[in-house]
Amino acid sequence: MIADDHPIVLDGLRALIQSDARFQVVGQAATGQSALELIDRLSPAIAIVDLNMPVLRGIDVIDAATARGIATKVIVLAASATDSEIYSVIRAGAVGLVLKEAAAATLLECLSTVAAGGAWLPDNIVREAMGREQRRLLAWEEILRTLTPRERELADQVAMGRSNKAVARALSLSEGTVKVHLNNIFRKAGVGNRTELARLMPATRRNTHSA
């Protein structure tokens, strides 16, 4: 099963995969939600899912499929991927990661490897990204130890991309109090604003929908 929100890419994927007699495309989708529904209904051996799609992102599809106990192996296709995204999709259970800039033969080789029970996670891409994100996680845990319970709540709100007004409403605080707490968090984390704070947060705490 293949999923991508760009029709030209989707058609190209189908043509490429169908050109190899070992594989057959049993379904295609243009949104993450449609991809999940097809995976749920068809239980394909492998699903190639674009990292960024409408409704549900690639990682959301993997999470939902895993939660439902679906055995489909997921390969993530990405135009580009940040350390956080690579960390997230691998932790979620992706068995393959292919960048769209790769040669067509690379995707077929990835499919062959995954079909044989292996994983396609290029070391030159994955190892460094995972290492950087793991270091970010450890550094963030150190920062968390310095925060009060209320400051941790605010940090979680910042991770979700909420404004001071929304944070104040969610935590039943005044906007002025929110600003005071945020300044304390910034000071303890050694940053000057929300953007810098967000960069310190590991993938497991950031809201990937609010970029």
C-alpha positions as CSV (number, residue, x, y, z in Angstrom):
1,M,0.0,0.0,0.0
2,I,1.3,3.4,-0.9
3,A,0.4,6.8,0.5
4,D,1.4,10.3,-0.5
5,D,-0.5,13.6,-0.9
6,H,1.2,14.5,-4.2
7,P,-0.6,12.8,-7.2
8,I,2.5,12.8,-9.3
9,V,4.6,11.1,-6.6
10,L,1.8,8.6,-5.9
11,D,1.6,7.7,-9.6
12,G,5.4,7.4,-9.8
13,L,5.5,5.1,-6.8
14,R,2.9,2.9,-8.3
15,A,4.6,2.7,-11.7
16,L,8.0,2.0,-10.1
17,I,6.7,-0.8,-7.7
18,Q,4.5,-2.4,-10.4
19,S,7.6,-2.6,-12.6
20,D,9.0,-5.2,-10.3
21,A,7.3,-8.5,-10.5
22,R,8.0,-9.3,-6.8
23,F,5.6,-6.6,-5.7
24,Q,2.0,-5.6,-6.2
25,V,0.3,-2.3,-5.2
26,V,-3.0,-3.3,-3.5
27,G,-4.1,0.2,-2.5
28,Q,-3.1,3.9,-2.5
29,A,-4.1,6.9,-0.4
30,A,-3.6,10.7,-0.5
31,T,-4.1,11.4,3.2
32,G,-2.9,9.8,6.4
33,Q,-6.4,8.9,7.5
34,S,-7.1,7.1,4.2
35,A,-3.8,5.3,4.5
36,L,-4.7,4.1,8.0
37,E,-8.1,2.9,6.8
38,L,-6.5,1.0,3.9
39,I,-3.9,-0.6,6.2
40,D,-6.6,-1.6,8.6
41,R,-8.8,-3.1,5.8
42,L,-6.3,-4.6,3.5
43,S,-3.5,-5.6,6.0
44,P,-0.8,-5.2,3.3
45,A,2.6,-6.8,4.0
46,I,4.2,-3.4,3.5
47,A,3.0,0.2,3.5
48,I,5.0,3.0,2.1
49,V,3.8,6.2,3.9
50,D,4.9,9.8,3.3
51,L,6.2,11.5,6.4
52,N,4.0,14.6,6.0
53,M,0.5,14.1,4.8
54,P,-2.9,15.8,5.6
55,V,-5.1,14.7,8.5
56,L,-2.6,12.2,9.9
57,R,1.2,12.4,9.5
58,G,3.3,9.3,8.9
59,I,4.2,8.8,12.5
60,D,0.5,9.1,13.5
61,V,-0.3,6.3,11.0
62,I,2.4,4.1,12.5
63,D,1.2,4.8,16.0
64,A,-2.4,4.0,15.2
65,A,-1.6,0.9,13.2
66,T,0.6,-0.4,16.1
67,A,-2.1,0.4,18.6
68,R,-4.5,-1.7,16.6
69,G,-2.1,-4.6,16.4
70,I,-1.7,-4.5,12.6
71,A,1.3,-6.4,11.4
72,T,2.0,-4.3,8.3
73,K,5.6,-3.2,8.0
74,V,5.9,0.6,7.4
75,I,8.5,2.3,5.3
76,V,8.5,6.1,5.7
77,L,9.2,8.2,2.6
78,A,10.4,11.8,3.2
79,A,11.4,14.8,1.2
80,S,13.6,15.7,4.2
81,A,13.5,14.7,7.9
82,T,14.7,16.4,11.1
83,D,16.4,14.6,13.9
84,S,13.2,14.7,15.8
85,E,11.2,13.2,13.0
86,I,13.7,10.4,12.4
87,Y,13.8,9.6,16.1
88,S,10.0,9.6,16.3
89,V,9.3,7.3,13.3
90,I,11.9,4.8,14.3
91,R,10.7,4.8,17.9
92,A,7.2,4.3,16.6
93,G,8.2,1.2,14.7
94,A,9.1,2.2,11.1
95,V,11.3,-0.5,9.5
96,G,12.4,1.6,6.6
97,L,13.3,5.2,5.9
98,V,13.9,6.4,2.3
99,L,14.5,10.0,1.3
100,K,12.7,11.2,-1.9
101,E,16.0,12.3,-3.4
102,A,17.3,8.7,-3.4
103,A,17.5,6.8,-6.7
104,A,14.4,4.7,-7.7
105,A,16.5,1.5,-7.3
106,T,17.0,2.4,-3.6
107,L,13.3,2.2,-2.9
108,L,13.1,-1.2,-4.6
109,E,16.1,-2.4,-2.6
110,C,14.5,-1.2,0.6
111,L,11.3,-3.0,-0.3
112,S,13.2,-6.2,-1.0
113,T,15.1,-5.9,2.3
114,V,11.9,-5.3,4.4
115,A,10.0,-8.0,2.6
116,A,12.8,-10.4,3.6
117,G,12.4,-9.5,7.2
118,G,15.1,-6.9,7.5
119,A,15.2,-3.2,8.1
120,W,16.3,-0.3,5.9
121,L,17.5,2.4,8.2
122,P,20.6,4.0,6.5
123,D,23.3,4.3,9.2
124,N,24.6,7.6,7.7
125,I,21.2,9.2,8.3
126,V,19.8,7.4,11.3
127,R,22.7,6.9,13.6
128,E,23.7,10.5,13.9
129,A,20.1,11.7,14.1
130,M,19.3,9.3,16.9
131,G,22.4,10.2,18.8
132,R,21.7,13.9,18.6
133,E,18.1,13.4,19.7
134,Q,19.1,11.1,22.5
135,R,21.5,13.7,23.8
136,R,18.8,16.3,23.5
137,L,16.5,14.0,25.6
138,L,19.2,13.7,28.3
139,A,19.8,17.4,28.4
140,W,16.1,18.1,28.6
141,E,15.7,15.7,31.5
142,E,18.5,17.7,33.3
143,I,16.5,20.9,32.8
144,L,13.3,19.2,34.0
145,R,14.9,18.5,37.3
146,T,15.3,22.2,37.9
147,L,11.7,23.1,37.1
148,T,8.8,23.2,39.6
149,P,5.7,21.1,38.9
150,R,3.9,24.2,37.7
151,E,6.8,25.1,35.4
152,R,6.7,21.6,34.0
153,E,3.0,22.1,33.2
154,L,3.8,25.3,31.4
155,A,6.7,23.7,29.5
156,D,4.3,21.1,28.2
157,Q,1.9,23.8,27.1
158,V,4.7,25.5,25.2
159,A,5.6,22.1,23.6
160,M,2.0,22.1,22.2
161,G,2.5,25.5,20.6
162,R,-0.1,27.2,22.8
163,S,-0.1,31.0,23.2
164,N,0.2,32.7,26.6
165,K,-3.5,33.3,26.5
166,A,-4.3,29.7,25.8
167,V,-1.9,28.5,28.5
168,A,-3.5,30.8,31.0
169,R,-6.9,29.5,30.2
170,A,-5.8,25.9,30.3
171,L,-4.1,26.2,33.7
172,S,-6.5,28.8,35.2
173,L,-3.8,31.4,35.5
174,S,-3.5,35.0,34.6
175,E,-1.4,35.9,31.5
176,G,0.9,37.9,33.8
177,T,1.6,34.8,35.9
178,V,2.2,32.7,32.8
179,K,4.8,35.3,31.7
180,V,6.5,35.1,35.1
181,H,6.7,31.3,35.0
182,L,7.9,31.3,31.4
183,N,10.7,33.8,32.3
184,N,11.8,31.5,35.1
185,I,11.8,28.5,32.7
186,F,13.8,30.4,30.1
187,R,16.3,31.4,32.8
188,K,16.7,27.8,34.1
189,A,17.0,26.4,30.6
190,G,19.5,29.1,29.5
191,V,17.4,30.4,26.6
192,G,15.8,33.7,25.7
193,N,12.4,32.7,24.2
194,R,9.9,30.0,23.2
195,T,11.7,29.2,20.0
196,E,15.0,28.5,21.7
197,L,13.2,26.5,24.4
198,A,11.4,24.4,21.8
199,R,14.8,23.5,20.2
200,L,15.9,22.0,23.5
201,M,12.8,19.7,23.7
202,P,13.2,16.2,22.5
203,A,10.8,14.7,19.9
204,T,8.8,12.9,22.5
205,R,7.7,16.2,24.1
206,R,7.2,18.4,21.1
207,N,3.9,18.6,19.2
208,T,4.7,17.6,15.7
209,H,1.4,19.2,14.5
210,S,2.3,22.7,15.5
211,A,5.4,23.3,13.4
